[in-house]
Amino acid sequence: MKTMKLPLAPHRRSLLGALLLGSFSALVACASPSASVARPTPGLAPGDTANGADNFYTSDRVTVQKVVFKNQYKMNVVGNLFVPKDLNRGAQNPAVVVGHPMGAVKEQSANLYATKMAEQGFVTLSLDLSFWGESDGQPRSTVAPDIYAEDFSAAVDFLRTQPFVDRERIGAIGICGSGSFVISAAKIDPRIKAIATVSMYDMGAANRNGLRHSVTLEQRKKFLEEAALQRDVEFAGGETRYTSGTPEELSDQSTAIDREFYDFYRTSRGHRPNTTTHPTLSSNTRFMNFYPFTDIETISPRPMLFIAGENAHSREFSDEAYRLAGDPKELVIVPGAGHVDLYDRVHLIPFDKLTTFFRNNLN
């Protein structure tokens, strides 16, 4: 086992603690010739673009194709397939699936990681989790962690049918909430040969306990009661309610965490019109029954890499997963980085470490 702290980065951010309860929050495939290029939304504030923030990065060294494939629930999962232009398509090459933050879409962070890793020679696939983005699932913004994990396995199904992908050399990256979903998937899918998480959220623990166990049992029960009563409303045809996620506007009462997420999701830095980041209130309670770190040690001897920012409010989840995981495992702490910094700040994201990890373990 190994813990690594990367060299000090110039950008430092200090985050205040805050209460967080549910804040994020058979294969038929087809492909279009190319995926539409996502660009910043005009008319919004630019956000903080320090340290190379480049969520909408594209590369002339990579081709991008929109793909659609089925998960085991027969739902269409939509993704972007990134292939290096100089790839030897007559050979079998390693591949990596990339999952977006909870409540986000593939155009937020996942495409960036997929593009950067494709530049290093990997075939990569970013995907919209079910109920989000372009993938199937009704009602929209539903919390369904079991189906989210299934989507990662369905992405592996898809990649294993590609003639230029080595079926036995497929890994996965999960960003934020997807870090917990990819762990959930890997526990029961040994075809995922190497697993990396970045700014990981254990979406179960975050909802049950809040950050640093700041949620009391009474608060949890109150939330459960509120969500249960909302089921009655929706069953009778009433209006859907949403919870948590990124605030729509800031005020004097906004926390440092609110401001951190707002700067990405509500500005041109990372905004996408096809997501609000708000899950439905009545479904969000499913995270209470989500325990991705239970039996995490059974993933061993497949290697795991956990990457977190030094100042990230979510760092506790990477620390805990690293503590519980079996060998081989590695924890990389990025100095000066917060949680959202590792979504898009290319001068802070350790792509070199990710490249080395997957090259060494998808060999």
C-alpha positions in Angstrom: 0.0 0.0 0.0 1.2 3.5 -0.6 0.1 7.1 0.2 1.4 9.8 -2.0 1.3 13.6 -1.6 2.0 15.4 -4.9 4.3 18.4 -5.0 2.8 21.7 -3.8 0.6 23.4 -6.4 0.4 27.2 -6.5 -3.3 27.5 -6.1 -4.6 27.0 -2.5 -8.2 27.0 -1.3 -9.6 26.6 2.2 -13.0 25.2 2.6 -15.3 25.6 5.6 -17.2 22.6 6.9 -20.9 22.5 6.3 -23.9 20.2 6.7 -24.3 18.0 3.7 -27.4 15.8 3.4 -27.9 14.3 0.0 -26.1 17.1 -1.7 -25.4 15.3 -4.9 -25.9 14.2 -4.7 -27.7 -8.3 -24.4 -26.1 -5.3 -26.1 -27.5 -3.3 -29.0 -25.2 -0.3 -29.8 -25.2 2.4 -32.4 -22.8 5.2 -33.1 -23.1 8.6 -34.8 -20.1 9.8 -36.9 -19.1 12.4 -34.3 -20.4 13.8 -31.0 -21.4 17.5 -30.9 -18.8 19.6 -29.2 -19.9 21.0 -25.9 -19.0 24.6 -25.4 -19.5 27.1 -22.5 -23.0 28.5 -22.2 -23.0 32.1 -23.4 -24.3 34.9 -21.2 -23.2 33.5 -17.9 -20.5 34.7 -15.6 -17.2 33.2 -16.5 -16.5 31.6 -13.0 -13.0 31.1 -11.6 -10.8 29.9 -14.4 -7.6 29.7 -12.4 -5.1 26.8 -12.7 -6.1 26.0 -16.2 -9.8 25.4 -15.6 -10.9 23.9 -19.0 -14.0 21.8 -18.6 -14.8 22.0 -22.3 -11.3 21.0 -23.5 -11.1 19.3 -26.9 -8.2 17.8 -28.7 -7.2 17.5 -32.4 -5.4 14.3 -31.5 -8.6 12.5 -30.6 -11.8 11.5 -32.4 -15.1 11.6 -30.6 -18.2 9.5 -31.4 -21.6 9.5 -29.7 -22.6 5.9 -28.8 -25.8 4.4 -27.4 -25.9 1.0 -25.8 -28.3 -0.9 -23.5 -27.9 -1.7 -19.8 -29.4 -4.9 -18.3 -32.6 -2.9 -17.6 -32.9 -2.4 -21.4 -32.4 1.3 -20.9 -30.4 3.3 -23.5 -27.2 4.6 -22.0 -25.6 7.4 -24.1 -21.9 8.1 -24.1 -19.0 9.6 -26.0 -16.3 7.3 -27.3 -12.9 8.9 -27.5 -10.2 7.2 -29.7 -6.7 8.5 -30.3 -6.2 9.3 -34.0 -2.9 7.4 -34.1 -4.4 4.3 -32.5 -3.6 1.1 -34.1 -7.1 -0.2 -34.8 -5.7 -3.5 -35.9 -4.4 -4.2 -32.4 -6.3 -4.6 -29.1 -5.8 -1.6 -26.8 -6.6 -0.7 -23.2 -9.8 1.2 -22.5 -11.1 3.3 -19.6 -14.7 4.2 -18.7 -15.3 7.7 -17.1 -18.2 8.6 -14.9 -19.4 12.2 -14.2 -20.1 13.8 -10.8 -23.4 13.0 -9.1 -26.2 15.1 -10.7 -24.0 16.2 -13.6 -23.7 15.0 -17.2 -20.9 13.6 -19.2 -20.0 17.1 -20.6 -19.1 18.1 -17.0 -15.7 16.8 -16.1 -16.1 13.3 -17.6 -15.4 14.4 -21.2 -12.4 16.3 -20.0 -10.9 13.3 -18.3 -11.8 11.0 -21.2 -10.1 13.4 -23.7 -7.0 13.7 -21.7 -6.6 10.0 -21.2 -7.3 9.3 -24.9 -4.4 11.7 -25.6 -2.3 9.2 -23.7 -3.2 6.3 -25.9 -6.3 4.9 -24.2 -9.7 4.3 -25.7 -12.1 6.1 -23.4 -15.8 6.2 -22.9 -17.6 8.9 -20.9 -21.3 8.2 -20.2 -24.4 9.8 -18.9 -25.7 7.8 -16.0 -29.3 6.7 -16.3 -31.9 9.4 -15.4 -29.4 12.1 -16.3 -28.3 13.8 -19.5 -29.1 12.0 -22.7 -29.5 8.5 -21.1 -32.9 6.9 -20.5 -34.8 7.0 -17.2 -38.0 8.5 -16.0 -38.7 10.5 -14.0 -35.6 12.6 -14.7 -33.1 13.2 -11.9 -34.1 10.0 -10.1 -31.6 8.5 -7.6 -31.0 4.9 -8.4 -27.5 3.8 -7.3 -27.9 0.2 -8.3 -28.7 1.3 -11.9 -25.9 3.8 -11.9 -23.5 1.0 -11.0 -25.1 -1.2 -13.7 -24.4 1.6 -16.3 -20.6 1.2 -15.6 -20.9 -2.5 -16.3 -22.9 -1.8 -19.4 -20.2 0.5 -20.6 -17.8 -2.4 -20.1 -20.2 -4.6 -22.1 -20.0 -2.1 -25.0 -16.2 -1.7 -24.9 -15.7 -5.5 -24.9 -17.4 -5.6 -28.3 -15.1 -3.1 -30.0 -12.5 -4.9 -32.2 -9.7 -2.4 -31.2 -10.3 -2.8 -27.4 -8.6 -5.6 -25.4 -11.5 -7.2 -23.5 -9.2 -8.0 -20.5 -7.7 -4.5 -20.2 -10.6 -2.2 -19.2 -10.5 0.2 -16.3 -12.7 2.9 -14.9 -12.5 6.4 -13.4 -15.3 7.7 -11.1 -15.4 11.4 -10.4 -17.3 12.7 -7.2 -20.4 10.5 -6.7 -19.4 8.2 -9.6 -16.4 7.2 -7.5 -18.8 5.4 -5.2 -20.8 4.0 -8.1 -17.7 2.6 -9.8 -16.7 0.9 -6.6 -20.1 -0.6 -6.3 -19.8 -1.9 -9.9 -16.3 -3.2 -9.5 -17.2 -5.3 -6.4 -19.5 -7.5 -8.6 -17.8 -7.0 -12.0 -14.3 -8.5 -12.1 -14.0 -7.3 -15.8 -13.1 -3.9 -14.4 -9.4 -4.5 -14.0 -8.3 -1.2 -12.4 -10.3 1.5 -10.6 -9.5 5.1 -9.9 -11.6 7.7 -8.1 -11.2 11.5 -8.0 -12.8 13.8 -5.4 -14.9 10.8 -4.4 -18.2 11.1 -2.6 -19.6 8.1 -0.7 -23.1 9.1 -1.6 -24.5 6.7 1.0 -22.5 8.1 3.9 -23.0 11.7 2.7 -26.7 11.2 2.9 -26.9 9.2 6.1 -24.3 11.1 8.1 -23.4 14.3 6.4 -19.9 15.6 6.2 -17.9 14.6 9.3 -21.0 12.9 10.7 -22.7 16.2 11.2 -26.2 14.8 10.6 -28.0 13.6 13.7 -30.4 10.6 13.8 -33.3 12.9 14.4 -32.4 15.0 11.3 -32.1 11.8 9.2 -35.6 10.6 10.4 -37.1 14.0 9.6 -35.7 13.9 6.1 -37.0 10.4 5.6 -40.4 11.4 6.7 -40.5 14.4 4.4 -39.5 12.3 1.4 -42.0 9.6 2.3 -44.8 12.2 2.4 -43.7 13.5 -0.9 -44.3 10.0 -2.4 -47.9 10.4 -1.4 -48.0 13.8 -3.2 -46.5 12.4 -6.4 -48.6 9.2 -6.4 -51.7 11.5 -6.3 -50.4 13.4 -9.3 -48.9 16.3 -7.4 -45.8 18.2 -8.4 -42.3 16.7 -8.2 -40.0 18.2 -5.6 -36.2 18.3 -5.8 -33.6 18.4 -3.1 -30.0 19.5 -2.5 -27.6 19.8 -5.4 -26.0 23.1 -6.4 -27.9 26.3 -5.3 -29.5 28.3 -8.0 -28.3 31.6 -6.5 -26.0 32.7 -3.7 -26.7 34.8 -0.7 -24.9 36.1 2.4 -25.9 32.7 4.0 -24.2 30.6 1.3 -21.5 28.3 2.6 -18.1 27.9 1.1 -19.2 24.6 -0.3 -22.3 26.2 -1.9 -20.0 28.8 -3.5 -17.5 26.2 -4.7 -20.2 24.2 -6.6 -22.0 27.3 -7.8 -18.8 28.5 -9.4 -18.6 25.4 -11.6 -22.3 24.5 -12.3 -23.9 27.9 -12.5 -21.2 29.7 -14.5 -19.9 29.3 -18.0 -17.0 27.4 -16.5 -19.0 24.2 -16.3 -22.7 24.9 -16.8 -24.8 22.6 -19.0 -28.5 23.3 -19.8 -29.5 19.6 -19.5 -29.0 19.2 -15.8 -30.0 21.1 -12.7 -27.9 18.8 -10.4 -31.0 18.4 -8.2 -32.2 14.9 -7.5 -35.9 14.2 -6.8 -36.7 14.4 -3.1 -38.7 11.2 -3.0 -35.9 9.1 -4.6 -33.0 10.6 -2.8 -33.6 8.4 0.3 -32.3 5.4 -1.7 -28.8 6.6 -0.9 -29.5 5.8 2.7 -29.4 2.1 1.7 -26.2 2.6 -0.4 -23.0 1.2 1.2 -20.3 1.2 -1.5 -17.4 0.6 0.9 -18.9 -2.6 2.4 -16.7 -5.4 1.1 -14.5 -3.0 -0.8 -11.6 -5.2 0.1 -13.0 -8.0 -2.1 -11.9 -5.9 -5.2 -8.3 -6.9 -4.3 -6.0 -7.9 -6.0 -7.3 -5.5 -8.6 -5.6 -2.2 -8.0 -7.3 1.0 -6.7 -6.2 4.6 -6.9 -7.9 7.3 -4.8 -7.2 10.9 -5.7 -8.4 13.8 -3.5 -7.6 17.5 -2.9 -5.8 18.5 0.2 -8.5 21.0 1.1 -11.5 19.0 -0.3 -14.5 18.9 1.9 -15.0 15.3 0.5 -11.5 14.1 1.4 -12.8 12.0 4.3 -14.4 9.6 1.8 -11.2 8.9 -0.1 -9.3 8.5 3.2 -11.9 6.0 4.4 -12.0 4.0 1.2 -8.3 3.8 1.2 -8.3 2.6 4.8 -10.8 -0.2 4.0 -9.5 -1.3 0.6 -7.3 -4.3 0.1 -3.9 -4.1 -1.6 -2.7 -2.9 -4.0 -4.0 0.5 -3.3 -2.7 4.1 -3.4 -3.9 7.4 -2.1 -2.8 10.6 -3.8 -3.4 13.9 -2.1 -3.2 17.0 -4.4 -1.8 20.0 -2.4 -3.8 23.2 -2.5 -6.8 21.5 -4.2 -10.4 21.5 -3.2 -13.2 19.2 -4.3 -14.4 20.9 -7.4 -10.8 21.9 -8.4 -10.3 18.4 -9.6 -13.3 18.5 -11.9 -11.6 20.8 -14.5 -8.4 22.5 -13.3 -5.9 20.8 -15.6 -2.9 22.3 -13.8 -4.0 20.5 -10.6 -5.4 17.3 -11.9 -2.7 14.6 -11.8 -3.2 13.2 -15.3 0.3 11.9 -15.3 -0.5 9.8 -12.2 -3.7 8.5 -13.8 -1.8 7.6 -17.0 0.9 5.7 -15.1 -1.6 3.9 -13.0 -3.6 2.6 -15.9 -0.5 1.9 -18.1 0.9 -0.2 -15.3 -2.3 -2.0 -14.4 -3.9 -2.5 -17.8 -0.8 -4.2 -19.2 
